[in-house]
Amino acid sequence: MKVDTISFDRSNSSADTDTLGKAIRNLFNNSGVSEVVVAGGGTNPSTLAIKYGQIADTNNTWTLVNRFEFWLNYYISQNISKGYVFEIFKMTDFNRQEFITEKRELATLGGSATDLIAAVDGSPYRAINKLRFESSLGIRDLMVPLQSSYNMTTDSNVGRPTADDDEISPSGDRTRNTSE
């Protein structure tokens, strides 16, 4: 079998490369999908562009999820019992860490610990069962949280004990006299 050589005279020219680039940009611009997310290209392929592109894409989905959540809450209030609320977490694989951080901050300030456990563990049912199990065994009494600015005492006997007068430097003596 005879093999023939095929030459591409302009294959390395910037005009051909630019034509391909224009075609790809045109495809993504007209399809409504971010070129940065799919092809990693674009004029400014940054992590921020990918993040906000994913947020914009998931917002379309949350519109449908919110409608389903509203319908389910209406059904529960009309047919099962009033006073119960069904909630779908607005957590995706892309915002998981930010969502958990937000729930952790809320829990330390008195928010729902169940939301935090469900966000980390993935299931509200498992979160409630863990809380019941730990409560029945008294585990929560044994696990005292580490000291932080949120749970420190307001007692006046906090901080380092006061040093004797002969143990401090002259600058420490001046500071002590001005703070009293």
C-alpha positions as CSV (number, residue, x, y, z in Angstrom):
1,M,0.0,0.0,0.0
2,K,1.4,3.3,-1.0
3,V,1.4,6.2,1.5
4,D,1.1,9.7,0.2
5,T,2.1,12.9,2.0
6,I,-0.5,15.5,2.6
7,S,0.9,19.0,3.4
8,F,-1.0,21.7,5.2
9,D,0.6,24.9,4.1
10,R,-1.2,27.2,6.5
11,S,-1.8,24.9,9.4
12,N,0.5,26.8,11.7
13,S,-0.7,30.3,10.8
14,S,-2.4,32.4,13.4
15,A,-5.3,33.1,11.0
16,D,-6.4,29.4,11.1
17,T,-6.0,29.3,14.9
18,D,-8.0,32.5,15.3
19,T,-10.8,31.2,13.1
20,L,-11.1,28.1,15.3
21,G,-11.1,30.3,18.4
22,K,-13.8,32.5,17.0
23,A,-15.9,29.5,16.1
24,I,-15.6,28.1,19.7
25,R,-16.4,31.5,21.3
26,N,-19.4,31.8,19.0
27,L,-20.6,28.3,19.9
28,F,-20.5,29.0,23.6
29,N,-21.8,32.6,23.4
30,N,-24.9,31.4,21.5
31,S,-25.6,28.3,23.5
32,G,-25.9,30.0,26.9
33,V,-23.2,27.8,28.5
34,S,-20.0,29.4,29.9
35,E,-17.0,28.6,27.8
36,V,-14.8,28.8,30.9
37,V,-16.7,26.0,32.6
38,V,-16.8,23.6,29.7
39,A,-13.7,24.3,27.7
40,G,-11.5,26.2,30.2
41,G,-11.0,28.9,27.7
42,G,-12.4,32.4,27.2
43,T,-10.7,35.7,27.5
44,N,-10.3,35.5,31.2
45,P,-10.3,31.9,32.5
46,S,-10.3,32.5,36.2
47,T,-11.6,30.5,39.1
48,L,-14.0,33.4,40.0
49,A,-15.6,33.2,36.5
50,I,-16.1,29.4,36.9
51,K,-17.6,29.9,40.4
52,Y,-20.0,32.5,39.4
53,G,-20.9,30.6,36.2
54,Q,-21.8,27.7,38.3
55,I,-23.9,29.9,40.7
56,A,-25.8,31.3,37.7
57,D,-26.5,27.8,36.4
58,T,-27.7,26.4,39.7
59,N,-29.9,29.5,40.3
60,N,-32.1,28.3,37.4
61,T,-32.5,24.9,39.1
62,W,-33.3,26.5,42.5
63,T,-36.3,28.2,41.0
64,L,-37.9,24.9,40.2
65,V,-36.8,23.5,43.6
66,N,-38.4,26.4,45.4
67,R,-41.7,25.8,43.7
68,F,-41.6,22.2,44.6
69,E,-40.7,23.1,48.2
70,F,-43.6,25.6,48.4
71,W,-46.1,23.0,46.9
72,L,-44.9,20.4,49.4
73,N,-45.3,22.8,52.4
74,Y,-48.8,23.7,51.2
75,Y,-49.7,20.0,50.9
76,I,-48.3,19.3,54.4
77,S,-50.2,22.2,55.9
78,Q,-53.5,21.2,54.2
79,N,-53.4,17.4,54.6
80,I,-51.0,16.4,57.3
81,S,-50.5,19.0,60.0
82,K,-49.9,22.7,60.4
83,G,-46.7,23.9,62.0
84,Y,-44.3,21.7,60.0
85,V,-42.0,23.1,57.4
86,F,-40.2,21.1,54.7
87,E,-36.9,22.6,53.6
88,I,-34.5,21.6,50.9
89,F,-31.0,22.8,51.6
90,K,-29.6,25.2,49.0
91,M,-26.3,23.2,49.0
92,T,-24.5,21.9,45.9
93,D,-21.1,20.3,45.4
94,F,-19.8,23.7,44.4
95,N,-20.9,25.7,47.5
96,R,-20.7,22.9,50.1
97,Q,-17.9,24.3,52.1
98,E,-19.4,27.8,52.2
99,F,-22.8,26.4,53.2
100,I,-21.3,24.3,56.1
101,T,-19.3,27.4,57.3
102,E,-22.5,29.4,57.3
103,K,-24.4,26.8,59.3
104,R,-21.5,26.4,61.7
105,E,-21.4,30.2,62.4
106,L,-25.2,30.1,62.9
107,A,-25.0,27.1,65.2
108,T,-22.4,28.8,67.4
109,L,-24.6,31.8,67.8
110,G,-27.7,29.8,68.8
111,G,-28.9,28.5,65.4
112,S,-29.9,25.0,64.6
113,A,-27.3,22.4,65.4
114,T,-29.4,19.9,63.4
115,D,-28.9,22.0,60.2
116,L,-25.2,21.9,60.7
117,I,-25.1,18.1,61.3
118,A,-27.4,17.5,58.3
119,A,-25.2,19.7,56.1
120,V,-22.0,17.8,57.1
121,D,-23.6,14.4,57.2
122,G,-26.0,14.8,54.4
123,S,-29.3,13.6,56.0
124,P,-31.5,15.4,58.5
125,Y,-32.9,12.0,59.6
126,R,-29.4,10.8,60.5
127,A,-28.7,14.1,62.3
128,I,-31.7,13.8,64.5
129,N,-30.9,10.2,65.3
130,K,-27.4,11.1,66.2
131,L,-28.6,13.9,68.5
132,R,-31.1,11.5,70.2
133,F,-28.5,8.8,70.6
134,E,-25.9,11.1,72.1
135,S,-28.5,12.6,74.4
136,S,-29.7,9.2,75.7
137,L,-26.1,8.1,76.4
138,G,-25.1,11.4,78.0
139,I,-22.3,11.9,75.5
140,R,-23.2,15.6,75.2
141,D,-22.5,16.1,78.9
142,L,-19.0,14.6,78.5
143,M,-18.1,16.6,75.4
144,V,-17.4,20.1,76.6
145,P,-16.5,22.5,73.8
146,L,-13.1,24.2,73.7
147,Q,-13.0,27.7,75.1
148,S,-13.6,30.4,72.5
149,S,-14.8,34.0,72.6
150,Y,-18.3,32.7,72.3
151,N,-18.4,30.6,75.4
152,M,-15.9,32.3,77.7
153,T,-17.1,33.4,81.1
154,T,-17.8,37.1,82.0
155,D,-16.4,36.5,85.5
156,S,-14.0,39.2,86.7
157,N,-11.4,36.5,87.7
158,V,-10.4,35.8,84.1
159,G,-7.1,36.2,82.4
160,R,-3.6,35.9,83.8
161,P,-3.1,36.3,87.6
162,T,-1.7,39.7,88.6
163,A,2.0,39.6,89.1
164,D,3.6,41.0,92.3
165,D,5.2,44.5,92.2
166,D,8.7,43.1,92.3
167,E,8.1,40.8,89.3
168,I,7.2,43.4,86.7
169,S,9.4,45.8,84.7
170,P,9.1,49.6,85.0
171,S,7.1,49.7,81.8
172,G,4.7,47.1,83.2
173,D,4.3,49.2,86.3
174,R,3.4,52.2,84.2
175,T,0.9,50.2,82.3
176,R,-0.6,48.8,85.5
177,N,-1.0,52.3,86.9
178,T,-2.6,53.7,83.8
179,S,-5.1,50.9,83.4
180,E,-6.4,51.0,87.0
